[in-house]
Amino acid sequence: AFDLKRNLRSSQPKMGKPQEAFTKAEYVGDFDFNRQLADTKLSAASECLSRRAALERIVLRRRHNYAEFAQMLSGQVTFHPLMPVLPDDCAPYVFPLWVSNPDPAYQELRNRKIPVFRWDRLWPDTPVISGDYGIEWSHHVFQFACHQDLNAQEIDRIVANVLELCK
């Protein structure tokens, strides 16, 4: 994870300076977090499933889907992939896309049932640290699932909506 962060910082154009801290009312909302569950061990069924998963297929499909998103969403003025090419030893969870003007598109993508997320529910009292783009990224970076079971039509639908709404 730290190598990925270093690579992103050194290889990507600067995204801009961190903005003023957002107010809790704007970004925290109903922050429902159960600390007791955070330390809960996996259930036996979950552990069993994780051991039986076809990891090679999952990793290959996720990498393929990520590459499809990167190829189809590159070369735009108003948005760009945070990392167009994955390191060889990476199995992606999401495809991160930097969007210059995120607010109008984000809610409409959600309304259209496009599986998009961002880390816009910040922990209360998240500090603003010089050189840390976390707060800015939580607002501007859309995350699209690159799940192994996405098919070409689903990827095409996601991409078509992004191209339409993020221009």
C-alpha positions as CSV (number, residue, x, y, z in Angstrom):
1,A,0.0,0.0,0.0
2,F,2.8,2.4,0.8
3,D,4.6,1.6,-2.4
4,L,1.4,2.4,-4.3
5,K,1.1,5.7,-2.5
6,R,4.7,6.6,-3.2
7,N,4.3,5.7,-6.9
8,L,1.1,7.8,-7.2
9,R,2.8,10.8,-5.6
10,S,5.9,10.6,-7.8
11,S,4.3,9.7,-11.1
12,Q,1.1,11.7,-11.3
13,P,0.6,15.4,-11.9
14,K,-0.1,17.4,-8.8
15,M,-3.8,17.5,-8.1
16,G,-3.8,20.9,-6.3
17,K,-3.3,22.0,-2.8
18,P,-5.4,20.5,0.0
19,Q,-8.6,22.5,0.5
20,E,-9.7,23.9,3.8
21,A,-11.0,21.2,6.1
22,F,-14.6,20.4,5.3
23,T,-17.0,20.8,8.2
24,K,-18.3,17.7,10.0
25,A,-21.8,18.5,8.9
26,E,-20.7,18.4,5.3
27,Y,-18.8,15.2,5.4
28,V,-19.4,13.2,8.5
29,G,-23.2,13.1,8.6
30,D,-24.5,9.9,10.3
31,F,-21.2,8.3,11.1
32,D,-22.2,4.9,12.3
33,F,-19.2,3.0,13.4
34,N,-19.2,0.1,15.9
35,R,-15.7,-0.2,17.4
36,Q,-16.4,-3.6,18.8
37,L,-17.0,-5.0,15.4
38,A,-13.7,-3.6,14.1
39,D,-11.8,-6.2,16.0
40,T,-14.1,-9.1,15.4
41,K,-12.5,-12.2,13.9
42,L,-13.7,-13.7,10.6
43,S,-16.4,-16.3,11.0
44,A,-15.5,-19.9,10.2
45,A,-17.6,-19.8,7.1
46,S,-15.8,-16.6,5.8
47,E,-12.4,-18.2,6.5
48,C,-13.4,-21.3,4.7
49,L,-14.6,-19.4,1.7
50,S,-11.5,-17.2,1.5
51,R,-9.3,-20.3,1.4
52,R,-11.3,-21.9,-1.4
53,A,-11.5,-18.8,-3.6
54,A,-10.1,-19.1,-7.1
55,L,-7.5,-16.5,-6.3
56,E,-5.7,-16.6,-9.7
57,R,-8.9,-16.2,-11.6
58,I,-10.0,-13.4,-9.3
59,V,-6.7,-11.5,-9.7
60,L,-6.6,-11.9,-13.4
61,R,-10.2,-10.8,-13.9
62,R,-9.8,-7.8,-11.6
63,R,-6.6,-6.7,-13.4
64,H,-8.3,-7.2,-16.8
65,N,-11.3,-5.1,-15.7
66,Y,-9.0,-2.4,-14.3
67,A,-7.1,-2.3,-17.6
68,E,-10.4,-1.9,-19.5
69,F,-11.4,1.1,-17.4
70,A,-8.0,2.6,-17.7
71,Q,-8.0,2.3,-21.5
72,M,-11.5,3.5,-21.9
73,L,-11.3,6.4,-19.5
74,S,-7.8,7.8,-20.4
75,G,-7.1,10.9,-22.5
76,Q,-9.8,13.1,-21.1
77,V,-9.5,16.7,-19.9
78,T,-11.9,16.7,-17.0
79,F,-10.9,13.4,-15.4
80,H,-8.1,10.9,-15.5
81,P,-7.1,7.5,-13.9
82,L,-5.0,8.0,-10.8
83,M,-2.9,5.1,-11.9
84,P,-3.3,4.1,-15.5
85,V,-1.0,1.0,-15.3
86,L,-1.0,-1.3,-12.3
87,P,2.1,-2.7,-10.7
88,D,2.6,-6.4,-11.6
89,D,2.0,-7.5,-8.0
90,C,-1.3,-5.8,-7.5
91,A,-4.8,-7.1,-7.3
92,P,-7.1,-4.1,-7.5
93,Y,-10.2,-3.6,-5.4
94,V,-11.4,-0.5,-7.3
95,F,-10.5,1.7,-10.3
96,P,-9.8,5.2,-9.0
97,L,-10.7,8.1,-11.3
98,W,-9.8,11.7,-10.5
99,V,-12.7,14.0,-11.5
100,S,-12.1,17.7,-11.7
101,N,-15.8,18.7,-11.0
102,P,-17.1,15.7,-9.0
103,D,-20.3,16.9,-7.4
104,P,-22.8,17.1,-10.3
105,A,-21.7,13.7,-11.7
106,Y,-21.3,11.8,-8.5
107,Q,-24.9,12.1,-7.4
108,E,-26.3,11.4,-10.9
109,L,-24.1,8.3,-11.2
110,R,-25.5,7.1,-7.9
111,N,-29.1,7.9,-9.0
112,R,-28.5,5.8,-12.2
113,K,-27.4,2.9,-10.0
114,I,-23.8,3.0,-11.3
115,P,-21.6,1.3,-8.6
116,V,-19.4,4.4,-7.7
117,F,-18.1,5.3,-4.3
118,R,-15.8,7.8,-2.8
119,W,-14.3,8.2,0.7
120,D,-16.3,11.3,1.5
121,R,-17.4,10.2,5.0
122,L,-14.3,11.4,6.9
123,W,-13.5,10.4,10.4
124,P,-14.5,13.1,12.9
125,D,-11.6,15.6,13.5
126,T,-9.5,14.2,10.6
127,P,-6.5,16.5,10.7
128,V,-5.3,18.5,7.7
129,I,-1.6,17.7,7.2
130,S,0.6,19.6,4.8
131,G,1.3,17.6,1.7
132,D,-1.5,15.1,2.4
133,Y,-4.1,15.0,-0.4
134,G,-6.5,12.7,1.5
135,I,-9.2,15.2,2.1
136,E,-9.1,16.4,-1.5
137,W,-9.0,12.9,-2.9
138,S,-12.0,11.9,-0.7
139,H,-14.0,14.4,-2.7
140,H,-12.5,14.1,-6.2
141,V,-11.6,10.5,-6.6
142,F,-14.4,8.2,-7.8
143,Q,-14.0,4.5,-7.1
144,F,-15.5,2.1,-9.6
145,A,-15.6,-1.6,-8.6
146,C,-13.4,-3.7,-10.9
147,H,-14.9,-6.9,-9.4
148,Q,-14.0,-10.1,-11.1
149,D,-17.6,-10.9,-12.1
150,L,-18.2,-7.6,-14.0
151,N,-18.9,-8.4,-17.7
152,A,-18.0,-6.3,-20.8
153,Q,-21.6,-4.8,-21.0
154,E,-21.5,-3.7,-17.4
155,I,-18.1,-2.0,-17.9
156,D,-19.4,-0.4,-21.1
157,R,-22.4,1.0,-19.2
158,I,-20.3,2.4,-16.4
159,V,-17.9,4.0,-18.9
160,A,-20.7,5.5,-21.0
161,N,-22.2,7.1,-18.0
162,V,-18.9,8.5,-16.8
163,L,-18.2,9.9,-20.3
164,E,-21.6,11.5,-20.4
165,L,-21.7,13.0,-16.9
166,C,-18.0,13.9,-16.2
167,K,-17.3,16.0,-19.3
